[in-house]
């Protein structure tokens, strides 16, 4: 159960960080997003579909 909570928290952080980056274009936020993304790949069980849903065009 703890692993599920960690996975969900990681996804929430990825989602939030991506939304902030997409609205601001701040490179530091993007680098944080990439670091969090890398860390989430190290935790088994993260679904690629969840990460792919974060990809959206920047307008």
Secondary structure, 3 states (H helix, E strand, C coil): CHHHHHHHHHHHHHHHHHHHHHHHCCHHHHHHHHHHHHHHHHCCCCCHHHHHCCCCCCC
